[in-house]
Amino acid sequence: MRQHVAMKTTPQARIAFIPLIFAAFISASAFAQSAKAPANTRAVSSTTGKGVVADALNASDPSKPAAKPKPVRDPSLYRGEAVMDTLGDNAKRIATAQALGQVIVKLTGNPAANGNVVIRRAMPNAASLVAETTTRQDGDTASGMPVYKNVLSVSFDHEAVDALIGAAGLKYWTGARPRPILWLVIDDGRGPRLVTSQQLSVVKPLAVRGLERGMRFLLPSGNSVELAATNSVWTLNAAALQSLTARYQNNTQVIGKVYRSVSGWSAQWVMTQDGSEVARWVDTKADPRQVIASGADGAADALAKRDAVYLNTGVAGKYRIDVLGVNESQDFIRLMGYLQQMAIVRRVQVIQATPELLRLELDMNVGMKGFYTMIGSGGTLRSTDSNADTTYESTDENAAPPETKAVPRFILQ
């Protein structure tokens, strides 16, 4: 049961599409139950964004591509969801921060990204980066009684989040990502068995973790030829499985085996692309669900390490700006509070105060390009410059901006 109860949209929101909702036990957005019927065709890239990662996909060693792929946005990666205990403002503020944390992890490929000091500073003001929010009520049953929960779905402004990632010094993992075929065999003591699209609930932990990391996987249909290849999966024989993966018009595969061990459950994994090995990893835990989920973590770690790049948000340093409309002490307090809470601003210093304007020097982790992007997602400052490119970019953190360059002007709204 779902009921939309609230929505907020800002002019900057440009949402290309709304991702499919992961529902029930598992969604086809995480695993394609109806992957294209196998055909005798050669393997091709399964990524979105044609030609964007051609160099990486065709390199002789996929773990070390000839050139980093050009970053491509996937709008679905800028959306996060969190459950709220109530519909109060404080609950929404907490849920928005949680949603932003999800987005940062998906966009950077770094599960520890939210520990970054700049990201942590941004969390209390996550609402300033929001493009659209929707609150819905999901229904379920427990012990025969209906149970409802309020879910806040948040879409964040693409440019603002990118600027935040750049300011934090984190890499950006392109949205053009492969959707690997998952060849998984599990031996619970009764012999190895191939997991197919008919057993989606078995790999729910991997699917959920994949969505959290910004990846989706496909499962084989489980025809007689694929079932006969169970031993090849068990031995992690990637070469033997490549032709089966190619029949789904895919060039990327994740092969794994999960089995009982002395310490509980263990898994061994290998990922290949275009017939070359990208990564290998192992995992052992007491909970088999966590071991199965490790397949998604290893794949995301390897691809993000290979493909993530730094974004150009300008040169960090000290920049001067003029602000108009600061007429009263309350205006000054509001302006300084706004600037000091911005995650990209390290320090604010008053240089000059006149009846007409207030000149400030901002010490920032980004250049003016990043600053323009961040204020564009809010409603406190508005630039008066018709062309932001005419402003200066600092190259020395200790040097004052050149006097020959125009100081950019803003209006306090």
Buried (B, 14 or more C-beta within 10 A) or exposed (E): EEEEEEEBEBEBBEBEEEBEBBEEEBBBBBBBBEBEEBEEEEBEBBBBBEEBBBBBBBBEEBBEBEEBBEBBBBBBBBBBBBEBEEEEEEBBBBBBBBBBBBBBBBBBBBBEBBEBEBBEBBBBBBBBBBBBBBBBBBEEEEEEEEEEEBBBBBBBBBBBBBBBBBBBBBBBBBBBBBBBBBBBBBEEEEEBBBBBBEBBEBBBBBBBBBBBBBBBBBBBBBEEEBEEBBEBBBEBBBEBBBEBBBBBBBBBBBBBBBBEEEEEBBBBBBBBBBBEBBBBBEBBBEEBBBBBBBBBBBBBBBBBBBBBEEBEBBBBBBBBBBBBBBEEEEBBEBBBEBBEEBBBBBEBEEEEEEEEBBBBBBBBBBBBBBBBBBBBBBEBBBBEBEEBEEBBBBEEEEEEBEEEEEBBBBBBE
